[in-house]
Amino acid sequence: MLDPIALLRGLVEIYSPSHQERRASEYLAAQMQAAGFDNAFVDAADNAVGVLGDGPRECILLGHIDTVAGYIPVQIEDGKLYGRGSVDAKGPLATFASAAALAGRQTGWRIIVIGATEEEAVTSKGARHALTVYNPSLVVIGEPSRWDRITLGYKGRMLLDYQYVQPISHTARPEPNALENAVAFWNAIRADVAHFNEGRDKAFDQLFTTLRHIHSEDDGFHETSYMTLSFRLPPDLTPDQLKERVGVYANGAQLSYRGEELTYRAEKNTPLVRAFNNAIRDEGGKPGFVYKTGTSDMNIVGPIWQCPIVAYGPGDSALDHTPNEHIELAEYERAVRVLVRVLRSLGEA
């Protein structure tokens, strides 16, 4: 009989930052096979995959098995499990595998649990591979939103790499150096973002920007400044439109872009949403809806699969990527029970 807490702890104990997920995927596949899945394996993208049932319709539970860097010693204390990925997002992924095993096969369905690789990287290797293999009728993305809430949307994203080169001049000269020009560019971007956000009260409708890296160097003849900026996009701003806005401030700098994703907002009135609402109420909760300011694999697969989709999983997303990352085990077990109810409702329908 599968032990959800043992599964979660074993998964979190395997350090698996992006691009180093293979061992964790092998562990999860082995655990799913032992728990009674019809098939469990590691696929060509190093995703852990478990398949339960042989019906014509697919319900995909797409979590991610990679984490950000930074090992946190795994321990259970005061009903909380501490460790990197306990919230983002091995907690939700272990919820998926546990609930599928406990719910069992559902008439007319193939339940497919995927622990995807490189979600924390801009590549999203695992989700992009899944797009080439599956054609689901329902999708649940594994991300923390608390056990009694459903996430229906994620903002878009774009990363900007800035490079500015100029001849070295004497420090007594009044002209700005390369690093000062970079700072001027950043200040102009911040002012433009503030102007864009005027009158926009909801965070999901605002444009966010973060300065992630800045440094300069010289070779004795030229000095070069570098920056990386991160943008989180609202629904009415595409990456191409953002490029036009920021390009006017380049002032001779070289701008390059990566990690471009459109905002995605799922439909609210679907059988999948209703199934979660009913399951949360049956567990004594009051369901709520969330629109996140980050991104997830929903941005990747939602526009392509075009079927009912939500994100769900236990954990406080405010703890994502933090040194204090931990999940409350009582909440985790409650989320497992909610998802068991959702999966069993598929067969009943």
N, C-alpha and C positions, 0 to 999 in steps of 0.2 A: 504493500500500500504506500503510495507516494506521500511523503511528509513535506508540505509546502515550505516550512521554515528551514528544514535541512537543505532543501533544494536551493532556496535563496542564499543561505549562508555559503554553501559550496560554490555557488556561482560568483558571489561577491569576493570570495577568497582568492579567486583566480584573477590576477591583475591583467586587464585587457584594454589598454588604451588603443585608440584608432591605429590600424595597421598591424596590431599585435593580438588579434582576436582568436587565432586558430585553436589554442588550447582550451579556451572557454567554450568555443563552439563544439569541440569534441566532447567536452564534459556534458554540456546540455543535451546534445544528441544522444549520448549514452543513457542519460537519466530519462529522457523521453521514451527511448526504446524499452528500458526496464519498467517503466510505468504503464506499458501496454499499448503504446502507439503502434499502428500498423506498420509504419516505416519511420525511421529517423536517421538522418545523415547530415554530413557537412557538404554543401554544394560547391560549385565552381567559384563562387564569390566568398567562400569561407563562412557563409551563413549557416547557422544551426537550423535545421528544418525538421519538424515532426508532423506526420500526417495521420489523421484519425478518421476512419470512415471512407466510404467509396461512392457516395452519392454524386449526382450530376452537378450540384451547385457547390461553389467554394466559399467558405467563410475564412478569411485570412486574418490572423492575429499577428500583426507586424510590429514587433518590438525591436530594440537594438541592443547588441551585446557589447559594443565598444563603450568606452568611457573617455572622459578627458584625462590628461596626465595627472599624476600625483597620488601615490599610494597612501591609503589610510588603513592602519591596522584594524582588522576585523574583530569586533567584540560585541557581545550582547550585554547590555547593562540597563536596568530599570525598564525592561520591556522594549528596548530600542536596539536595533542592529545598526552598528556603525561600520562604514566602509565605503570606499569609492565605488559609485554605481548603485548603492543601495536604493537611492531615489531615482537617479537619472542614468540608466533606466532599467537596471537589472531587477528592481522591485516589480515594475509593471511586466517585464518579460517573464519573471518567475510566476507572476500571477497568471499569465496566459497559459504557460505549460501546466501549472497545477490545476487550474480550472478545467482545461480541456481533458486532462487525465481523469479528474473527478466526475465530470459530466458524462464522459463516455461518448460512444458513437451516437450520432443523431440521424434519424431516417431522412434520406434525401440529400445529405450534406457530406462534404469533405471539409473537416476542420484542419487548417494548416497553420501551425505555429512557426514563425520565422524570427530568429534572432539575428538581425541584420548587422552587417559590418559598416564601419566608416560613416555612421550617421553624424558623429561629432566632427568629422572632417567635411570639407566642402564637396568632396567627391560623392558621398552617399552611395558607395559601391554596392552595398547589399540590396538596397531598395531598387536601384536601377537594374540590377540583375533580375530581381523578382518580377519587374515589369515585363521582361521577355519570356517569362515562364508561365505565369498564372493569369487567369481571367475571372476574378472573384465577383460574387453577387453582393457580398458584404465585407467591409474591412474595419478592423479596430486597430488603431495605432497605439503602441505602448509608450505612454508618457505620463508623468505624475500630474494629477489634478485633484487629489484627495479621493477617497473612496466614494463620495456621494456627489461628485461633479463630473460633467462630461465636457470635453473640449471640442469646440466646433470650428475653430479657425486659428490660423497662424499667419503672422505678418510675413511679408516678403523680405528678401535680403540682398545685399550687394556689398562686396569688399572692394575697396579702391586702394591701389598701390601707387604712391606718389614718388617721383624722383626729379630732383632739380639740380642741374650742374651749372657752375659758373666759375670763371677764372678767380684765383685767389687774389685778394687785394690786401693792402696793409690794414691792420686793425685800427689805425688812426683815421682811416677814411670814413666818411659819413654814410656811404652806401650800405644797404643791408647785405649781410652775408647770406649764404645758402640756407642756413638754419633759420634765420630770421624771415626769409621769404617763405619757408615752409610754415612757420608760425602764422604769418599773415594769411596764407591760404587757409589754414585751419580756422582762424578767426572769421574769415569771410564765409566759410561753410557753416559755421555755427550760427552766424547772423542770418544766413539764408534759411536755415532750418527753423530758427525761431520765427521768422516771418511766415514761413509755410504753415506753421502750427497755430498761428493766430486764429482764435475762434473755434479751434478744435478741442473739445473737452475730453473726449474719450481717447485713452492711450492707444487703442487699436487703430484709430483714425489719424494718429500723429506720425510724423517722420522722426526717427531716432538716429543719432549718430554718436559714435564712440571713437576716440583716438586710441588705437591699440598699440602702435609702435611709432617711435620717432628717434632718429639718430642722424649723425653726419660724420663724414670722413673727408680726408684730402690726401692727394698724392704729391703735394709740394707745388703743383701747378694749378690744379682745379679742386674745388670743394664740391661735395655732393651731399644733399640732404635726402633722407628717405622717410616716408611715413606710410602707415597702413591705417585706413579708416574703415569702420564698419557701419553700415546703414541698415536700419530695419524699416521696411516700407509699408505704408498703409494701402488699403485696397485700390485707391484711385491714383496711385503713382507706380508706374512700371520702372524696371531698371533702365530702359532706354530713355525714358523721360527724365530720370534722375541724372543720367549722364549729361544730358543737355543743360541741366541746371548747374551742375558742378563744373562743367567744362569752361564756362565763361570766366572762372576764377583761376585758370591754370597759369596764366602769365608766363608761358614758355616752359612750364614743367611738363614732364611726360606722365600721363595718367593711364593706368591699365586697370582692368576690371576682372573680377572672378566671383564665383559663388553666387551667381545671379538666380534668384528665385522669386516668382510672383507670389503675392498674397493669395492664400486659399481660405475660403469660407464655405463650410459644408452646409447642406440643407438641414433644417431643424425638424421638419415634419416628415419623418421617415419611420418605417417599421423598426429600424435599428435603434433610433433614439427612443422610441416608445418602449422597446424592450428593456433598455437601460433604466428608463424612468420607473418602470414597473418593478424591476429588480431592486433598485435602490429603495423604493418605498417599502417593498416586502422585507427588506433588511432594517427597516425602522428609520430610514433617512428621508430627507427632503431634497430631491434632485435639483442641481443648479447647472448653469451653463457658463462656460468660460471661453474667452477669445484671448489667445496668448500673444505676447509681444515678441516672442522668439520664433524660430522655425523648427520644423520637424520633417520626418519622412512623409507626412501628409502633403506637404508642398510638392513633393516629387510624384507620388502615386495618385493623389486625388484627381488632378486634371486628366490623367490618362485612363485610369480605371473607371471613372465616372459612375460610381455606384454609391449607395449609402455608406457613409464613413464617419467615424468619430474617433477621438483619442480618449483613452481611459487608462487609469492606473493609480495605485495608492502613492502617497508621499506628498511632501510639501515642496513645491518647485522652487521656493525661496532658498532651499538648501542645495539646489543643483550647483555642482562645480565648487562647492565650498569646503574648507578644511573640516567642517563639523558635519559633513553629510551623514544622515542617518534616517532610518525609517521606523515608525512605530509598528511593532509586530501585530498588535491587535487590529490596527487599520488594514495592514496587509492581508490578514486572514479574512477580514470583512470584505475586502475587494475581491478576494478569491470566491467567496460565497456569492457575491453579486454577479460575477461573470459566469459562474456555474448556472445560475438561474437564467441568464441571458442565453447561454448555449442550449440549455434544455428547452427553452421556448422556441428555438429553431425547429427542433423535431416535432414539438407539439403543433406548430403552425403548419 
